[in-house]
Amino acid sequence: MKLLPPTPRVTGSGHTTSTQGMDAALTLVLFFVIGFGLDRWLGTTPWFMIALSLLAGVGYFVKFKYRYDAEMDRHETERQAKLDDARPPR
């Protein structure tokens, strides 16, 4: 019986999904804390907390979208190259 090797996990730029999730969560918390500090200093509670938290969230969604698109383009290019190599010459 032939055992198949495990399929490697595909992630963008060497990051695991747990690393990406932790990075996003810590960035959101950092922006929230900065907004909290600005609000206390300027007396504008809760506007900077809300604005900076939304900015961090939207920024991460955009970053994930662009990373995903780049990764899919790379995979499509590799797939097309394999198909071209497998075709018999004319």
DSSP file (Angstrom, degrees, kcal/mol; ACC not computed):
  #  RESIDUE AA STRUCTURE BP1 BP2  ACC     N-H-->O    O-->H-N    N-H-->O    O-->H-N    TCO  KAPPA ALPHA  PHI   PSI    X-CA   Y-CA   Z-CA
    1    1 A M              0   0    0      0, 0.0     2,-0.5     0, 0.0     0, 0.0   0.000 360.0 360.0 360.0 128.6    0.0    0.0    0.0
    2    2 A K        -     0   0    0      0, 0.0     2,-0.4     0, 0.0     0, 0.0  -0.782 360.0-145.9 -92.7 126.4    1.4    3.3   -1.0
    3    3 A L        -     0   0    0     -2,-0.5     0, 0.0     1,-0.0     0, 0.0  -0.767  14.0-132.6 -91.6 133.9    1.0    6.2    1.5
    4    4 A L        -     0   0    0     -2,-0.4     3,-0.1     1,-0.1    -1,-0.0  -0.625  23.8-112.3 -83.2 142.2    0.4    9.6    0.0
    5    5 A P        -     0   0    0      0, 0.0    -1,-0.1     0, 0.0     2,-0.0  -0.392  44.1 -91.0 -69.1 152.6    2.5   12.5    1.5
    6    6 A P        -     0   0    0      0, 0.0     0, 0.0     0, 0.0     0, 0.0  -0.345  42.4-110.2 -64.4 144.5    0.5   15.1    3.4
    7    7 A T        -     0   0    0     -3,-0.1     2,-0.1     1,-0.1     3,-0.0  -0.616  34.8-118.7 -75.4 127.5   -0.7   18.0    1.4
    8    8 A P        -     0   0    0      0, 0.0     2,-0.3     0, 0.0    -1,-0.1  -0.402  27.8-112.2 -68.2 144.2    1.1   21.2    2.3
    9    9 A R        -     0   0    0     -2,-0.1     2,-0.6     1,-0.0     0, 0.0  -0.613  27.5-136.0 -78.2 131.4   -1.0   24.0    3.7
   10   10 A V        +     0   0    0     -2,-0.3     2,-0.3    -3,-0.0    -1,-0.0  -0.795  36.2 156.6 -94.1 119.9   -1.3   26.9    1.4
   11   11 A T    >   -     0   0    0     -2,-0.6     3,-0.6     5,-0.0     2,-0.4  -0.944  43.8 -96.1-136.7 160.4   -0.9   30.3    3.0
   12   12 A G  G >  S-     0   0    0     -2,-0.3     3,-2.0     1,-0.2    56,-0.1  -0.622  92.8 -16.2 -82.5 132.4    0.1   33.7    1.8
   13   13 A S  G 3  S-     0   0    0     -2,-0.4    -1,-0.2     1,-0.3     3,-0.1   0.744 121.2 -59.1  49.4  37.5    3.7   34.9    2.2
   14   14 A G  G <  S+     0   0    0     -3,-0.6     2,-0.4     1,-0.3    -1,-0.3   0.523 101.9 128.6  80.0   5.1    4.7   32.3    4.8
   15   15 A H    <   -     0   0    0     -3,-2.0    -1,-0.3     4,-0.0     2,-0.2  -0.744  52.1-135.9 -95.6 142.0    2.1   33.3    7.4
   16   16 A T     >  -     0   0    0     -2,-0.4     4,-2.3    -5,-0.1     5,-0.2  -0.533  26.8-111.5 -85.8 162.9   -0.2   30.8    9.0
   17   17 A T  H  > S+     0   0    0      1,-0.2     4,-2.4     2,-0.2     5,-0.2   0.862 118.9  53.6 -65.0 -34.0   -3.8   31.6    9.4
   18   18 A S  H  > S+     0   0    0      2,-0.2     4,-2.3     1,-0.2    -1,-0.2   0.880 108.6  49.9 -68.2 -35.4   -3.5   31.8   13.2
   19   19 A T  H  > S+     0   0    0      2,-0.2     4,-2.4     1,-0.2    -2,-0.2   0.910 111.4  48.5 -66.0 -42.3   -0.6   34.3   12.8
   20   20 A Q  H  X S+     0   0    0     -4,-2.3     4,-2.3     2,-0.2    -2,-0.2   0.904 112.6  48.4 -64.2 -41.0   -2.7   36.4   10.4
   21   21 A G  H  X S+     0   0    0     -4,-2.4     4,-2.5     2,-0.2    -2,-0.2   0.909 112.8  47.0 -66.2 -42.1   -5.6   36.3   12.8
   22   22 A M  H  X S+     0   0    0     -4,-2.3     4,-2.7     2,-0.2     5,-0.2   0.899 111.3  52.4 -66.2 -40.2   -3.5   37.2   15.8
   23   23 A D  H  X S+     0   0    0     -4,-2.4     4,-2.1     2,-0.2    -2,-0.2   0.922 111.6  46.1 -60.5 -45.2   -1.9   40.0   13.8
   24   24 A A  H  X S+     0   0    0     -4,-2.3     4,-2.4     2,-0.2    -2,-0.2   0.919 113.5  48.6 -64.9 -44.0   -5.3   41.4   12.9
   25   25 A A  H  X S+     0   0    0     -4,-2.5     4,-2.4     1,-0.2    -2,-0.2   0.920 112.4  47.7 -64.3 -43.6   -6.6   41.2   16.4
   26   26 A L  H  X S+     0   0    0     -4,-2.7     4,-2.6     1,-0.2    -1,-0.2   0.881 111.4  51.0 -66.2 -37.1   -3.6   42.9   18.0
   27   27 A T  H  X S+     0   0    0     -4,-2.1     4,-2.6    -5,-0.2     5,-0.2   0.919 110.2  49.5 -65.6 -42.8   -3.7   45.7   15.4
   28   28 A L  H  X S+     0   0    0     -4,-2.4     4,-2.2     2,-0.2    -2,-0.2   0.921 112.9  47.1 -61.0 -43.5   -7.4   46.3   16.1
   29   29 A V  H  X S+     0   0    0     -4,-2.4     4,-2.7     2,-0.2    -2,-0.2   0.916 111.5  51.4 -64.1 -42.5   -6.7   46.4   19.8
   30   30 A L  H  X S+     0   0    0     -4,-2.6     4,-2.5     1,-0.2    -2,-0.2   0.931 111.8  45.8 -60.9 -46.4   -3.7   48.7   19.3
   31   31 A F  H  X S+     0   0    0     -4,-2.6     4,-2.4     1,-0.2    -1,-0.2   0.875 112.4  52.1 -65.0 -36.5   -5.8   51.2   17.2
   32   32 A F  H  X S+     0   0    0     -4,-2.2     4,-2.5    -5,-0.2    -2,-0.2   0.928 110.9  47.0 -63.1 -45.4   -8.6   51.0   19.8
   33   33 A V  H  X S+     0   0    0     -4,-2.7     4,-2.6     2,-0.2    -2,-0.2   0.894 111.7  50.5 -66.1 -40.2   -6.2   51.8   22.6
   34   34 A I  H  X S+     0   0    0     -4,-2.5     4,-2.5     2,-0.2    -1,-0.2   0.925 112.1  48.1 -62.3 -43.3   -4.6   54.7   20.7
   35   35 A G  H  X S+     0   0    0     -4,-2.4     4,-2.6     2,-0.2    14,-0.5   0.893 110.1  52.0 -62.8 -40.0   -8.1   56.0   20.0
   36   36 A F  H  X S+     0   0    0     -4,-2.5     4,-2.3     2,-0.2    -2,-0.2   0.926 110.8  48.0 -61.1 -45.3   -9.0   55.7   23.6
   37   37 A G  H  X S+     0   0    0     -4,-2.6     4,-2.3     1,-0.2    -2,-0.2   0.912 112.3  48.4 -62.8 -43.7   -5.9   57.6   24.6
   38   38 A L  H  X S+     0   0    0     -4,-2.5     4,-2.8     1,-0.2     5,-0.3   0.908 110.9  51.4 -63.1 -41.1   -6.6   60.4   22.1
   39   39 A D  H  X>S+     0   0    0     -4,-2.6     4,-1.9     1,-0.2     5,-1.1   0.912 111.7  46.1 -63.4 -42.7  -10.2   60.6   23.3
   40   40 A R  H  <5S+     0   0    0     -4,-2.3    -1,-0.2     2,-0.2    -2,-0.2   0.907 115.7  46.7 -65.8 -40.3   -9.2   61.0   26.9
   41   41 A W  H  <5S+     0   0    0     -4,-2.3    -2,-0.2    -5,-0.2    -1,-0.2   0.905 124.3  31.1 -68.5 -42.3   -6.6   63.5   26.1
   42   42 A L  H  <5S-     0   0    0     -4,-2.8    -2,-0.2    -5,-0.2    -1,-0.2   0.556 102.9-124.1 -95.4  -9.4   -8.8   65.6   23.8
   43   43 A G  T  <5S+     0   0    0     -4,-1.9    -3,-0.2    -5,-0.3    -4,-0.1   0.849  72.4 125.5  71.1  34.5  -12.1   65.0   25.5
   44   44 A T    > < -     0   0    0     -5,-1.1     3,-2.2    -6,-0.2     4,-0.3   0.076  49.2-161.8-111.8  23.2  -13.8   63.6   22.4
   45   45 A T  T 3   +     0   0    0     -6,-0.5    -9,-0.1     1,-0.3   -10,-0.0  -0.166  63.2   3.1 -49.7 133.5  -15.0   60.3   23.7
   46   46 A P  T 3> S+     0   0    0      0, 0.0     4,-2.2     0, 0.0    -1,-0.3  -0.796 105.9  86.3-106.9  23.7  -15.8   57.9   21.8
   47   47 A W  H <> S+     0   0    0     -3,-2.2     4,-2.6     1,-0.2     5,-0.2   0.882  93.2  43.3 -65.9 -44.8  -15.0   59.3   18.3
   48   48 A F  H  > S+     0   0    0     -4,-0.3     4,-2.7   -13,-0.2     5,-0.3   0.883 112.9  54.2 -69.1 -35.8  -11.4   58.5   17.9
   49   49 A M  H  > S+     0   0    0    -14,-0.5     4,-1.9     2,-0.2    -2,-0.2   0.948 113.9  41.9 -59.6 -47.4  -11.9   55.0   19.3
   50   50 A I  H  X S+     0   0    0     -4,-2.2     4,-2.5     2,-0.2     5,-0.2   0.946 116.6  47.4 -64.8 -49.6  -14.6   54.3   16.8
   51   51 A A  H  X S+     0   0    0     -4,-2.6     4,-2.4     1,-0.2    -2,-0.2   0.921 115.2  43.6 -62.3 -46.3  -12.8   55.9   13.9
   52   52 A L  H  X S+     0   0    0     -4,-2.7     4,-2.3     2,-0.2    -1,-0.2   0.865 113.1  51.9 -71.4 -33.9   -9.4   54.2   14.5
   53   53 A S  H  X S+     0   0    0     -4,-1.9     4,-2.4    -5,-0.3    -2,-0.2   0.923 112.6  45.7 -65.6 -43.1  -11.1   50.8   15.1
   54   54 A L  H  X S+     0   0    0     -4,-2.5     4,-2.9     2,-0.2     5,-0.3   0.902 111.3  53.1 -64.5 -40.7  -13.0   51.1   11.8
   55   55 A L  H  X S+     0   0    0     -4,-2.4     4,-2.3    -5,-0.2    -2,-0.2   0.926 111.4  45.5 -60.4 -45.4   -9.9   52.2   10.0
   56   56 A A  H  X S+     0   0    0     -4,-2.3     4,-2.1     2,-0.2    -2,-0.2   0.913 114.5  48.5 -65.2 -42.5   -7.9   49.2   11.3
   57   57 A G  H  X S+     0   0    0     -4,-2.4     4,-2.1     2,-0.2    -2,-0.2   0.943 114.6  43.4 -64.1 -48.5  -10.7   46.8   10.5
   58   58 A V  H  X S+     0   0    0     -4,-2.9     4,-2.4     1,-0.2     5,-0.2   0.897 112.3  54.9 -64.5 -40.1  -11.3   48.1    6.9
   59   59 A G  H  X S+     0   0    0     -4,-2.3     4,-2.3    -5,-0.3    -1,-0.2   0.897 109.0  47.4 -60.4 -40.7   -7.5   48.2    6.4
   60   60 A Y  H  X S+     0   0    0     -4,-2.1     4,-2.8     2,-0.2    -1,-0.2   0.884 109.7  51.9 -71.0 -37.3   -7.2   44.6    7.3
   61   61 A F  H  X S+     0   0    0     -4,-2.1     4,-2.2     2,-0.2    -2,-0.2   0.917 112.1  47.1 -62.8 -40.8  -10.0   43.4    5.1
   62   62 A V  H  X S+     0   0    0     -4,-2.4     4,-2.5     2,-0.2     5,-0.2   0.916 112.2  50.2 -65.2 -42.7   -8.5   45.3    2.2
   63   63 A K  H  X S+     0   0    0     -4,-2.3     4,-2.4     1,-0.2    -2,-0.2   0.925 111.7  47.5 -61.1 -45.6   -5.1   43.8    3.0
   64   64 A F  H  X S+     0   0    0     -4,-2.8     4,-2.5     2,-0.2    -1,-0.2   0.887 111.3  52.0 -63.1 -38.9   -6.5   40.2    3.1
   65   65 A K  H  X S+     0   0    0     -4,-2.2     4,-2.6    -5,-0.2    -2,-0.2   0.941 112.1  44.3 -63.6 -48.4   -8.4   40.8   -0.1
   66   66 A Y  H  X S+     0   0    0     -4,-2.5     4,-2.3     2,-0.2    -2,-0.2   0.886 114.2  50.2 -65.4 -38.4   -5.3   41.9   -2.0
   67   67 A R  H  X S+     0   0    0     -4,-2.4     4,-2.3    -5,-0.2    -1,-0.2   0.915 111.8  48.6 -64.5 -42.5   -3.2   39.1   -0.5
   68   68 A Y  H  X S+     0   0    0     -4,-2.5     4,-2.5     2,-0.2    -2,-0.2   0.934 111.4  49.2 -62.8 -46.9   -5.9   36.6   -1.5
   69   69 A D  H  X S+     0   0    0     -4,-2.6     4,-2.3     1,-0.2    -2,-0.2   0.907 112.0  48.4 -60.5 -42.5   -6.1   37.9   -5.1
   70   70 A A  H  X S+     0   0    0     -4,-2.3     4,-2.2     2,-0.2    -1,-0.2   0.904 111.8  49.6 -64.7 -40.9   -2.3   37.8   -5.5
   71   71 A E  H  X S+     0   0    0     -4,-2.3     4,-2.4     2,-0.2    -2,-0.2   0.902 111.5  48.4 -65.4 -41.4   -2.1   34.3   -4.1
   72   72 A M  H  X S+     0   0    0     -4,-2.5     4,-2.4     2,-0.2    -2,-0.2   0.878 110.3  51.7 -68.2 -37.1   -4.9   33.1   -6.5
   73   73 A D  H  X S+     0   0    0     -4,-2.3     4,-2.2    -5,-0.2    -2,-0.2   0.910 110.4  49.1 -63.0 -41.5   -3.2   34.8   -9.5
   74   74 A R  H  X S+     0   0    0     -4,-2.2     4,-2.2     2,-0.2    -2,-0.2   0.922 112.4  47.4 -63.9 -44.1    0.1   33.0   -8.6
   75   75 A H  H  X S+     0   0    0     -4,-2.4     4,-2.6     1,-0.2    -2,-0.2   0.886 111.1  51.4 -65.1 -38.4   -1.7   29.7   -8.3
   76   76 A E  H  X S+     0   0    0     -4,-2.4     4,-2.5     2,-0.2    -1,-0.2   0.894 109.5  50.2 -65.6 -39.2   -3.5   30.2  -11.6
   77   77 A T  H  X S+     0   0    0     -4,-2.2     4,-2.2     2,-0.2    -2,-0.2   0.914 112.3  47.3 -64.2 -43.2   -0.2   31.0  -13.3
   78   78 A E  H  X S+     0   0    0     -4,-2.2     4,-2.1     2,-0.2    -2,-0.2   0.911 112.4  49.7 -63.8 -42.1    1.4   27.8  -11.9
   79   79 A R  H  X S+     0   0    0     -4,-2.6     4,-2.1     1,-0.2    -2,-0.2   0.919 111.2  48.6 -62.9 -43.7   -1.7   25.8  -12.9
   80   80 A Q  H  X S+     0   0    0     -4,-2.5     4,-2.4     1,-0.2    -1,-0.2   0.882 109.7  52.7 -65.4 -37.7   -1.5   27.2  -16.5
   81   81 A A  H  X S+     0   0    0     -4,-2.2     4,-2.0     2,-0.2    -1,-0.2   0.895 109.3  49.2 -64.9 -39.3    2.2   26.5  -16.7
   82   82 A K  H  X S+     0   0    0     -4,-2.1     4,-1.7     2,-0.2    -2,-0.2   0.889 111.3  49.6 -66.0 -39.1    1.6   22.8  -15.7
   83   83 A L  H  X S+     0   0    0     -4,-2.1     4,-1.0     2,-0.2    -2,-0.2   0.906 110.7  50.0 -65.6 -40.9   -1.2   22.5  -18.3
   84   84 A D  H  < S+     0   0    0     -4,-2.4     3,-0.3     1,-0.2    -2,-0.2   0.879 110.9  49.3 -65.8 -37.0    1.1   24.0  -21.0
   85   85 A D  H  < S+     0   0    0     -4,-2.0    -1,-0.2     1,-0.2    -2,-0.2   0.820 109.3  52.9 -70.0 -30.4    3.9   21.6  -20.1
   86   86 A A  H  < S+     0   0    0     -4,-1.7    -1,-0.2    -5,-0.1    -2,-0.2   0.677  87.5  98.3 -80.5 -17.8    1.5   18.6  -20.2
   87   87 A R  S  < S-     0   0    0     -4,-1.0     3,-0.1    -3,-0.3    -3,-0.0  -0.470  80.3-116.7 -71.7 138.2    0.2   19.3  -23.7
   88   88 A P        -     0   0    0      0, 0.0    -1,-0.1     0, 0.0    -2,-0.1  -0.472  36.2-102.0 -71.6 147.0    1.8   17.4  -26.5
   89   89 A P              0   0    0      0, 0.0     0, 0.0     0, 0.0     0, 0.0  -0.341 360.0 360.0 -67.3 151.8    3.7   19.5  -29.0
   90   90 A R              0   0    0     -3,-0.1    -3,-0.0    -2,-0.0     0, 0.0   0.425 360.0 360.0 -89.8 360.0    2.0   20.2  -32.3
